[in-house]
Amino acid sequence: MKNTRVITLANHKGGCGKTATVINLAAEFARKGLSVLVVDLDPQFNASYHLGKEHPTDMKLSISDLLLKRDADFMDVIQLETNIEGVSLLPASISLTDDEELIKKMFPSNPVGALSSVLKPGIGVFDVILIDTPPRLGFLTANALAAATDFIIPMVSGSQYNLNGMVDLLKDVTETTGEINADLNFLGVLLVKHDHRTKICRTMKEIAEATTDKLIPIDIPSSTKTQQAEAFKTSVGDIDPTSRIAIAFKELAEWVANEIKLDVKKGS
């Protein structure tokens, strides 16, 4: 049985690179021979749109069917074949936000543990489960943190607003995870859209380093390759494996794999 690691990416600020990081980290893990599942917990369903063979609104089953305990089997909802080889998808539903109160009724004794319950059939099956979360701190993000073994906070470099988001999220996690997930491992803050040539990015990196002692030592640069990958529904590594951003995501995958002891293929 596999020792599954569940990695949640969360920040209550939008546009901070959560989905792009989930997609490209998943692709790099798959290239390293790991079995990967992406769980889309964002009602905006960008990860589902990127990975899915069909539009999310046309998908017959979604994560809502599992959370609402409808007559759906876990592996029936999982899409094993997606637009990125080796990456499976548990798609989101546009109704997730509206479903929150119903989900709480389905799991009255532990509503924040709803996702953990739903993901149990995938534990031991996949090497890595990556969870994409909505751009807000709320019920769905709390579920994603409760289900995780590890979490990452992506933050746009040079953005005071995203720095505030990091501080708010760290405070919220510190206050709540003792109750919902005492073993949650904080991998660190990930700087995205980082340009080391600009003073504002360098300054914000220094502030982030001073704010948290866990700044991931790989920066993700800004690149149009991200938009190209979105347009072609693939990864930046498939668009141009020699680009700075593709190399950065590869290094990020290697760093995370080493930190959490993932058994990756040698030389991949």
Secondary structure, 3 states (H helix, E strand, C coil): CCCCEEEEECCCCCCCCHHHHHHHHHHHHHHCCCCEEEEECCCCCHHHHHHCCCCHHHCCCCHHHHHCCCCCCHHHHCECCCCCCCEEEECCCCCHHHHHHHHHHHCCCCHHHHHHHHHHHHECCECEEEEECCCCCCHHHHHHHHHCCEEEEEEECCCHHHHHHHHHHHHHHHHHHHHHCCCCEEEEEEEEEECCCCHHHHHHHHHHHHHCCCECCCCEECCHHHHHHHHHCCCHHHHCCCCHHHHHHHHHHHHHHHHCCCCCCCCC
